[in-house]
Amino acid sequence: MNPADGNIKFSKSNMTVVDNYFYMMDDTKDVLFCKISDGSTAFVYPLGTVLSNAVTSLEFDGINFWSMENITGGVSIKRWQLNNAFCELKDTFNCTPNFISTAFTVEHYHDTLASGITTGENIIRVTDYTSTIVSGTVLTLGPDNIGLNYEEVLVTLVSGQDITLSSGVIYNYNAGKDVNFYNNIWAFNNYSAGTLHKIDALTGDVIITYSGTEYDNITACTFYKISGVLSSAVDTLAYVKDVNLKYLNVGTMSLYGTMTIDNFIPPSTTIPVYDLAIDGVNVYRLQSQARYYESTYSWSTYNYVLSTTRRFIDTVSVSAFPVILPNNATNVSRISAIVNDQYGDGVWEKPVFFTDDDPIGFMTIDPAYTDYFFGTGEAVSYYKAGITVRTVTVEGTATQYD
């Protein structure tokens, strides 16, 4: 692919990704577009309700699509469901007054049945998220055992591992069948100094508001269970802050990790990220510009730029001590390369290849491997002096092989 051509070529600045398909809601045509990664249209779903304004952000919770659009004095958040060939409006929540936002997401969970249930039963057990489910939660079960049917059930009581439903289920489900549910909307508000609002996704009521400049000028976010950052996977609110992607653990309201993203044009321009989606270890950022191999590309459409949550080599910093040696073909300088990943952590046991431009002097260890035991990311070699008085340039190159 030529970077100058873009990829999905969206005409609107909203996007979500579902099973490698890219979705965009178009207020001009009042449709939900489904495209593949080269921009070809796979399907078009007419909207059952006409949009009043442009959609600024789009999310998917496993069952429902959610959209945000600007209205007078605030924003409107809408829940949609696909029904055959149409996309039907199910809920609308307005955030007013003094609400300026293009970034929201829906806290949602994907679980499975811990044991099978048959038609008429109203007590179920799930595998992982019993403690997250409360009375009033709406669960979506399915597909059923024949692979065709879904149903929504209302939780009335959670006692130990038993989840009681308001009525018996309609279909039969074996253990391991999917259980999906959502509970909260998270919306950033750029009004004044910035706030983050936790909103009940069933009623639209604000549960709590967090204040601080950390939540100001946020243009894109999403919700996803992130793995590969630390030892365990965590359900996080992922949001773009300047040139960083931050993962906020919504259970503790503490940062799970921060990674650098390549949305910067030297010397001082930050490329705006309009929407954000994560699928597996792939992070898709919707942008109208991108930076590839030290070149900047600008598009007339909106396209995704890819990052990954998986750790990879991001920076290499080389230093020497001492920096001045006698030209005696004997003395050495300690050459240190610090190799960090996109989270700012030192990479483990990666080869660093050193080169120098002295025809007589040479590097004594090549390649040298980064620290295995302490996570410093440091690889050490030594330059042995040549016999000519000159400036010697030493370079270190690290390559990701895994």
N, C-alpha and C positions, 0 to 999 in steps of 0.2 A: 504494500500500500504506500502510495506517495503521501507524506504528511500534509502536503499542500492541498490535497483533495478533500481532507476530512474523512469521516467514516459514516456515521448514522445520518448526518445532514438534517437535523431537526430544525424546523422553522420557528419553534417556540422554546422558551428557556425553562422547560420542565422535563424530568426524566425519572423513570424507575426501571429496574432490571429484574426480570423474572425468568429463570431457567434459560439464560442466554438470549432472551428476547428483550428488546428495548421498547418501552412504552412512552408515549407523549400525548397529552391532552390538548387538543386544538380548539380554541374558543372561536376561531374564524369559521371553521367547518362544523363545529359541535360534534366532534368524533374523538375516539381514543384510538390512536395509531399504534400498531404493533409492527416493529421492524426487526430485521436481523442486522448483524454487525456491519454490513457493507452499505446500509441505508435502504435496502430493498424492503418494500412493504409486504409483510406476511399476512396481515389482516387489519380490517378497519371496523371498529365497533361504534355505531351511532349512539349518541348520548340520549337518554330518555328525557332529559331536562336541558333546556338551552342554557349555556353559560352566559353570565352577564358581563364578566370581565376575564382578562387573560389569567390563566393559571400560572402561578409563580413557582410552585413546587408540587411534586407528585410522589406518593408513597404507595407501597403494597405490603399488606400484613399477612400474606399467605392465602387470604380469602377475599379481602376487600381492597379496592383502590381508594386512596384518600387524596384530595386536592386542596390547595390553598389558593385563594384569589383575593385581590384587594377590593375593598368596599369603602364607602364613605366613612371615615373615622377609624377604620380598622381593617380586619381581614375576615374572610369567611372560609371555614374548613368544612369540607363535604366528604361523606362516605358513599362509595359507589360499589355496586356488584354487577358482575357479568351474568346476564340471564339469556341463554341461547346466543343470539347474535347482537344483543343490545347491552349497553352499560346503563344501569338504572340507579338513580339517586335514592339513597336510603336515609341519610341524616344530614343535617346542616347545623353547624355551630358558628356563631358570630362572636368575634373578639373585638369589643369596642368599649369605650373610646380610647384614643391615644395609643393605638397599636399599629406599629410599623414593622412588617416582617415579610420575608420571603423564605424563611426556614422553619420547618416544623417536621415532626415525625410522630409515629404511633408506636408506643411500646407494645410489643406483641410477642407471643410465645408459641412454640411448636413442640408438642408433646405426643406421647402415644399411650394407648390404653395398657394398663398393667395386667389386666385380665379381660377375657371376653365377656360380652353382654348380649342378651337376646331381646327380641321385641317385648316391650312392656316393662322391662326392668328400669328402675329409676335410681339405682346406686351404682356409681362407677368408681374406678381407681385409675390414676394416671401414674406414669413412671417417674417424672422429674419435678413437676411444678405444683405439687399439691399445696405448698405453703403460699404460693402466689395467687391461687384461686380463692375467692371469697364469695359470700352470698351476694347475688346480683350479677355475677360474671356470666356472660353468654359464651358458651362453648360451641364450636362447630366440629361435629363428628363426621368422619368420612375421608375417603369413600368407604362404603359398606363392603360386606363380604363378596358381593357380586360386582363391585368396582364401579357402580353407577351413581349411588345416592349419597347425598349429604343431608345433614339436618342440624338446626340450631336448637340448643337446649339451655334452659335457665337454671343456674345453681341456686338452691335455697338454703343449703346447709353444708358446712365442711366440718367433719368430726373425725379427728385422727387421719386415717388414710381414705376414709369414706367420703365421697362427694355425692350429696343427694340432689336430684333434679326435681323440677316442679312437676314433671310427668314422665311416664315411661317412654323409652326410646321407640322409634318407629321401625328401625331396621336392625339387622344383626351385625355384630362387629366382633372379630377375633381380637385377641391380645396383639398389640403392635400396630393396630389401626390408628390413624392420625387424629389428634385432638389439637385444634388451633383456637387461640383466643387473644383478644386485645383488652387492655384495661385503661391506659392513659395516653393522652396526647401531650407531647412536649413541644412548646412553641417559643422561639426566641423573639424578643421584642426590642427593636433598635430605637425605640422612643427614649429620649432623655439619655441616661447613662447606661442603659441596657439591663434587661431582665430575662429570666427563663421561667416559663410558666408550666406547671404540671396541672393538666386538666383532665377531669373524669371523662373518658371517651364515650361513656354511655349517657351521661346527662349534660355534658358541656360545662359543668361547674368547675371553677378554679379550685384546686386542692391546696396548692402552695405556690408562692412566687419567690424565686431566688434572685437577688440583686447583685450587681457588680459589673465592672468594666470587662471582665472576662466574657460576659454574655452580650457585649455590645458589638455591632457591626458583623454579625454572623449571617452569612448568606446561604449556607447549605448545611444540611445535616441528614442523618438517617439513624435507624435503630437496627442493631445486628448483634448476634452472639459472636464475638471476636475470639479467634484462636490464633496462636502463633506469636503473640506478643510476650506473654509470660507463660508459666507452666500450665495454667488452667484457663479454660474458655470462660468468658464473662459477657453477660448481656449488657451492652453499652449503648449510650447515646453518642454517636460519632459526629463531630462537627468540625468545620474548617474555620480556623482562626489564623488569619494572615497566611503564612507559608507553612502552617502546621495542620495536621489532622489529629484531633484530640479525641480520646476515648474516655467518656465519663461513665463510671459505674453507677447506674441509677439506684442501686441498692444501698450504696454507701455515700453517694455524691462525692466520690473522690476520683481522681484521674487514674485510669488503669494504664495509660501509656500515651505518649505523644510522638508522632512521627513527622519527619520533614517531607514535604511534597514539592514537586518541581513546577510550581506556578509562579516563578520569579524571573523577571527580565532584568538583567543588570543594566544600570547600576542600582535602580531603586523602584522598579515598577512591579507591583503584585498583580498577577492575572486573576480576575474575578472567577470564582466557582459558583455557578448558578444552581446546580442541584447535585445530589450525591446519592450513590447507590453502592451496596456491597453485595457480592454474590460469591460465596466461598472465600477464597483468599484474594479475590480481585476487587479493587476499589475503582469505581467508575466516577469520574468527575466531569460534569457538563460544563464546557468552556467554549468561548469563541476565539480563543488564542491558545497556543501551546508552544512549549520550548522543547525542541528535539536536537540533540547533538550540537549545542551552542548556537542553534539557529531558531528564530522566532517565526511562527506561522500564524497568520490571521485568516479567519474564515468569515464568510457572509452568513453562514449557518452555525448551529450549535452542534458540537461533537463531543464524544467522550474522550478523555485522557485517562490512561490506565496507570494505576499504582497497585501495590500488593501489600497485604498485611504481613506476609511472610518476610522474615528478616533477610536483608541482602546488603552487600557492601555499598556504602553510600559515599564515604569520604576517605581519603588517604592523606596524611600529613607527615612530611619527612623533615627531620632535623638532624644536626651533626654536632658532636662535641669531641675534641675542640674543633673550631671552624678554621683554624690556621695550623698548618703542619710544615715542618722543614722538608725541603725537596731532597730527601736522603734515601728514598726507596725502602725505608725501614719503619718509620712512625705510622701509627694508625689513628683514625678518627672513628668514634662510635656513631654509627648511623642508625637512627630509630625511625620506624614508620608506625604511626598510630592509625589503625584501620577501624572505622566506626560504621555501624549500620544506620538505617534511617531513623532509629529511635535514639541515636546518640550513644549507644552502647558499643563496647569493643567486641569485635567478632572473634570467634574461637578457631584456632588452628587453621588459618587460611594462609596459603603461600603468597609471599611478597617477592617479586622479582626486582632486583636492583641493577641499574646500569650506571656507568660513569663515562665521561668523554675524555679520560686521560689515557693516552696510548700505552703508557708504562704502568701507572698506578692501576689498582684493581680492587674489586669487591671480594672479600674473603669468603663470604657465605651467600650463595645465591641458588635457589631461593631460600629465604628465611621464613619461618612460620610464626604466625601470631600466637600470643600467649594462650596456653591451653588450660592453665589452672586458675587464674585469677580474673579473667575476663577484661584485661586491660586493653586488648586489641593491639599490643605492641609486638612488632617483629624487629629483631636486632641483627645487623650485620656490621662489618668493619671495612672501611676504605683504607688500603695501604698506599702510602704516598708514592708519587712518581719522582722524576728527577728534574723536572722543568718547573720554573717559577711561573705559575699560571693560576687562573681561576678554574676550578673543576666543578662541573655540574653532576650531581648525583640524583637519579630519579628512582622512585619506588612505584611499582604497579601491582595492584592486587586484582585478582580475577575470581569471580564466583563460579565454582564448578558444580555446585549442588543446588 
